[in-house]
Amino acid sequence: MAKRSVDSGGKASGLHRLLLFVPFVWQLALAPAINGVVVPGLPIPFPMLWQMIGVVLTSIIIAVVFTIDRRQEAKAQPDAGTDAS
Protein backbone atom coordinates (compact mmCIF):
# COMPACT_ATOMS: atom_id res chain seq x y z
CA MET A 1 0.00 0.00 0.00
CA ALA A 2 1.42 3.38 -0.95
CA LYS A 3 1.93 5.93 1.79
CA ARG A 4 0.89 9.52 1.23
CA SER A 5 3.39 12.24 1.95
CA VAL A 6 2.71 14.58 4.81
CA ASP A 7 3.76 18.21 4.68
CA SER A 8 4.92 20.21 7.69
CA GLY A 9 1.33 21.21 8.52
CA GLY A 10 0.30 17.58 8.94
CA LYS A 11 -1.88 17.47 5.81
CA ALA A 12 -1.27 15.07 2.94
CA SER A 13 0.10 16.93 -0.06
CA GLY A 14 -0.45 15.13 -3.30
CA LEU A 15 -1.37 17.99 -5.62
CA HIS A 16 1.75 17.42 -7.70
CA ARG A 17 0.28 14.06 -8.68
CA LEU A 18 -2.32 15.90 -10.74
CA LEU A 19 0.48 16.30 -13.28
CA LEU A 20 -0.07 12.63 -14.07
CA PHE A 21 -3.32 13.60 -15.81
CA VAL A 22 -1.42 15.54 -18.48
CA PRO A 23 -0.57 12.42 -20.55
CA PHE A 24 -4.21 11.34 -20.53
CA VAL A 25 -5.35 14.76 -21.69
CA TRP A 26 -2.57 14.67 -24.29
CA GLN A 27 -3.94 11.41 -25.72
CA LEU A 28 -7.68 11.63 -25.17
CA ALA A 29 -8.39 15.29 -25.84
CA LEU A 30 -5.59 16.62 -28.00
CA ALA A 31 -4.58 13.68 -30.20
CA PRO A 32 -7.90 13.54 -32.11
CA ALA A 33 -7.63 17.29 -32.73
CA ILE A 34 -4.24 16.97 -34.43
CA ASN A 35 -5.10 13.84 -36.41
CA GLY A 36 -5.68 15.73 -39.64
CA VAL A 37 -2.71 18.12 -39.34
CA VAL A 38 -0.28 17.92 -42.22
CA VAL A 39 3.09 19.66 -42.00
CA PRO A 40 4.77 19.94 -45.39
CA GLY A 41 8.41 18.92 -45.38
CA LEU A 42 8.12 16.79 -42.25
CA PRO A 43 9.61 13.34 -43.00
CA ILE A 44 7.08 11.56 -40.75
CA PRO A 45 3.33 12.04 -40.27
CA PHE A 46 2.57 14.73 -37.68
CA PRO A 47 0.45 12.42 -35.47
CA MET A 48 3.47 10.11 -35.19
CA LEU A 49 5.64 13.05 -34.08
CA TRP A 50 2.87 14.02 -31.63
CA GLN A 51 2.99 10.54 -30.09
CA MET A 52 6.79 10.63 -29.74
CA ILE A 53 6.63 14.02 -28.03
CA GLY A 54 3.93 12.59 -25.74
CA VAL A 55 6.20 9.71 -24.71
CA VAL A 56 9.02 12.12 -23.82
CA LEU A 57 6.64 14.47 -21.99
CA THR A 58 5.15 11.58 -20.02
CA SER A 59 8.61 10.39 -18.98
CA ILE A 60 9.54 13.87 -17.77
CA ILE A 61 6.29 14.23 -15.81
CA ILE A 62 6.76 10.85 -14.12
CA ALA A 63 10.34 11.80 -13.19
CA VAL A 64 9.18 15.12 -11.71
CA VAL A 65 6.42 13.49 -9.65
CA PHE A 66 8.83 10.78 -8.46
CA THR A 67 11.40 13.40 -7.40
CA ILE A 68 8.80 15.45 -5.52
CA ASP A 69 7.53 12.31 -3.77
CA ARG A 70 11.07 11.35 -2.71
CA ARG A 71 11.77 14.84 -1.34
CA GLN A 72 8.52 14.91 0.62
CA GLU A 73 9.23 11.44 1.97
CA ALA A 74 12.69 12.52 3.11
CA LYS A 75 11.25 15.59 4.88
CA ALA A 76 8.59 13.51 6.61
CA GLN A 77 11.07 11.01 8.05
CA PRO A 78 13.14 11.95 11.11
CA ASP A 79 16.91 12.04 10.74
CA ALA A 80 18.10 8.45 10.79
CA GLY A 81 21.77 9.48 10.84
CA THR A 82 21.75 11.05 14.31
CA ASP A 83 22.32 8.85 17.35
CA ALA A 84 20.82 9.73 20.71
CA SER A 85 23.71 8.40 22.82
Backbone bond lengths (Angstrom), bond angles and torsions (degrees), N, CA, C in turn:
res aa  C-N    CA-C-N  psi(-1)  N-CA   C-N-CA  omega(-1)  CA-C   N-CA-C  phi
1 M - - - 1.441 - - 1.514 108.68 -
2 A 1.297 117.89 132.23 1.460 122.02 -178.32 1.527 109.94 -78.46
3 K 1.337 113.88 137.76 1.456 119.31 176.48 1.515 109.07 -89.91
4 R 1.318 116.49 145.51 1.460 120.57 175.64 1.504 109.17 -92.12
5 S 1.307 116.13 142.02 1.452 121.08 178.91 1.521 109.82 -70.57
6 V 1.311 114.91 150.84 1.456 120.28 178.85 1.516 107.72 -122.12
7 D 1.332 116.59 127.15 1.458 118.89 178.29 1.517 110.07 -82.07
8 S 1.325 117.07 -179.39 1.458 121.10 -174.65 1.526 112.72 -64.45
9 G 1.325 118.32 -21.43 1.449 121.27 179.18 1.517 113.05 -83.90
10 G 1.331 117.50 -4.39 1.450 120.98 178.63 1.518 113.64 92.94
11 K 1.337 117.94 -3.91 1.458 121.03 179.87 1.532 109.95 -94.26
12 A 1.310 116.26 148.07 1.466 120.29 176.86 1.525 108.41 -71.63
13 S 1.322 116.03 132.02 1.464 119.84 179.98 1.516 109.21 -117.77
14 G 1.288 115.80 103.76 1.449 120.31 -178.95 1.518 112.23 -127.51
15 L 1.342 116.69 20.50 1.461 119.91 -177.47 1.522 112.28 -64.00
16 H 1.324 117.31 -29.14 1.464 119.77 178.96 1.528 111.47 -64.13
17 R 1.301 116.73 -21.48 1.471 120.07 179.44 1.523 112.52 -71.60
18 L 1.324 116.39 -13.74 1.464 119.28 174.57 1.520 111.27 -64.77
19 L 1.331 117.05 -20.44 1.463 120.58 175.10 1.522 111.51 -59.55
20 L 1.322 116.93 -24.93 1.458 120.60 -178.84 1.532 112.56 -68.56
21 F 1.326 117.23 -11.49 1.460 120.32 176.25 1.529 112.00 -80.52
22 V 1.330 116.74 -18.24 1.470 119.88 -178.15 1.532 112.25 -57.22
23 P 1.341 120.44 -45.48 1.468 118.54 178.36 1.538 113.96 -61.14
24 F 1.328 116.33 -34.38 1.467 118.78 178.78 1.522 110.69 -68.41
25 V 1.326 116.35 -42.36 1.461 119.88 176.76 1.521 109.44 -63.72
26 W 1.319 116.41 -40.35 1.475 122.06 178.26 1.529 110.25 -55.17
27 Q 1.323 116.91 -44.55 1.466 120.86 -176.22 1.528 112.67 -83.56
28 L 1.313 117.09 -47.10 1.464 119.81 -171.73 1.523 113.77 -79.55
29 A 1.310 117.39 -36.30 1.463 119.50 -174.87 1.523 112.83 -100.17
30 L 1.319 116.72 -40.99 1.458 119.31 -172.04 1.527 113.95 -91.89
31 A 1.324 118.07 -33.63 1.465 120.13 -177.73 1.543 112.94 -59.47
32 P 1.325 119.49 -44.53 1.472 117.92 177.44 1.534 112.60 -62.60
33 A 1.316 117.09 -29.62 1.464 120.29 -179.08 1.525 111.85 -70.57
34 I 1.325 117.89 -29.49 1.462 120.22 -178.11 1.523 112.24 -97.70
35 N 1.295 117.88 3.09 1.459 121.97 -175.64 1.524 113.01 -58.02
36 G 1.304 117.82 -35.53 1.455 120.35 -176.95 1.520 114.08 -95.39
37 V 1.326 118.17 3.90 1.460 121.22 -177.68 1.524 110.17 -72.65
38 V 1.312 114.94 131.33 1.459 121.00 177.29 1.528 107.47 -122.73
39 V 1.327 115.95 124.80 1.457 121.18 177.78 1.526 107.68 -109.76
40 P 1.324 116.89 112.29 1.464 118.52 -179.24 1.533 110.87 -65.65
41 G 1.310 115.50 138.83 1.455 120.77 178.59 1.515 113.80 89.74
42 L 1.308 117.91 -8.83 1.465 121.19 178.05 1.530 108.03 -80.52
43 P 1.344 117.93 126.50 1.473 119.40 -174.56 1.538 114.23 -72.09
44 I 1.323 117.85 -11.34 1.466 121.30 178.15 1.525 108.25 -127.75
45 P 1.324 117.79 157.67 1.467 119.46 176.54 1.537 110.65 -61.70
46 F 1.324 116.80 141.88 1.457 121.30 -177.24 1.530 113.06 -58.80
47 P 1.353 119.54 -40.95 1.470 117.82 177.20 1.533 113.24 -59.12
48 M 1.328 117.00 -32.19 1.467 119.79 177.20 1.530 110.24 -67.42
49 L 1.326 117.25 -42.42 1.462 121.74 175.87 1.526 110.09 -61.67
50 W 1.332 116.51 -41.45 1.465 122.66 178.59 1.530 110.52 -57.93
51 Q 1.328 116.39 -43.34 1.464 120.70 179.41 1.527 111.35 -65.32
52 M 1.326 117.09 -41.00 1.466 120.59 179.63 1.523 111.13 -65.33
53 I 1.324 117.10 -40.58 1.463 120.54 176.26 1.524 109.74 -64.25
54 G 1.333 116.91 -37.60 1.465 120.99 177.82 1.515 112.62 -62.98
55 V 1.326 117.57 -37.97 1.470 121.19 178.22 1.528 110.16 -64.33
56 V 1.331 116.52 -45.08 1.470 120.79 179.50 1.529 110.24 -64.90
57 L 1.328 116.81 -44.95 1.465 121.35 179.61 1.532 110.99 -60.83
58 T 1.323 116.84 -42.78 1.461 121.17 179.01 1.523 111.05 -62.52
59 S 1.317 117.07 -42.00 1.467 120.93 178.68 1.528 111.12 -62.32
60 I 1.314 116.76 -42.08 1.467 120.95 178.98 1.524 110.45 -64.75
61 I 1.324 117.25 -43.32 1.465 120.95 -179.23 1.525 110.59 -63.49
62 I 1.324 117.33 -43.36 1.465 120.59 179.31 1.529 109.96 -63.10
63 A 1.332 117.76 -40.43 1.464 121.07 178.48 1.530 111.26 -64.34
64 V 1.320 117.43 -40.19 1.467 121.14 178.98 1.530 110.54 -64.92
65 V 1.321 117.31 -46.70 1.465 121.04 179.76 1.532 110.40 -63.17
66 F 1.319 117.31 -41.51 1.461 121.62 178.64 1.529 110.41 -61.54
67 T 1.338 117.13 -44.32 1.457 121.38 -179.70 1.527 110.98 -63.84
68 I 1.318 116.96 -43.54 1.472 120.27 178.90 1.521 110.01 -63.64
69 D 1.327 117.69 -42.42 1.466 120.96 177.85 1.525 111.22 -59.54
70 R 1.334 116.78 -45.07 1.473 120.87 -179.50 1.519 111.17 -62.52
71 R 1.332 117.24 -42.19 1.468 120.50 179.78 1.519 111.24 -65.26
72 Q 1.328 117.07 -41.79 1.461 119.97 179.37 1.521 110.81 -67.10
73 E 1.329 116.53 -36.71 1.457 120.75 177.58 1.524 110.62 -63.80
74 A 1.327 116.31 -42.58 1.464 120.98 -179.68 1.528 110.96 -65.39
75 K 1.325 118.13 -36.88 1.463 121.60 178.46 1.520 111.27 -69.82
76 A 1.331 116.62 -33.28 1.461 120.92 -176.36 1.536 112.37 -75.87
77 Q 1.337 117.12 -25.46 1.444 120.32 -178.64 1.517 110.27 -87.17
78 P 1.327 117.71 140.76 1.472 119.62 176.05 1.520 109.53 -69.15
79 D 1.327 115.84 160.74 1.463 120.46 179.44 1.513 110.73 -62.44
80 A 1.324 115.94 118.37 1.456 120.94 -179.56 1.528 110.38 -86.51
81 G 1.328 117.98 -16.21 1.445 122.21 -176.11 1.519 113.87 -81.99
82 T 1.301 119.40 -13.78 1.465 121.28 -178.54 1.506 110.82 -94.16
83 D 1.332 115.91 131.87 1.468 121.21 177.78 1.516 109.49 -99.24
84 A 1.296 116.85 141.06 1.463 121.60 178.05 1.531 108.00 -101.33
85 S 1.372 116.09 66.02 1.458 118.08 -179.75 1.486 112.94 -100.23
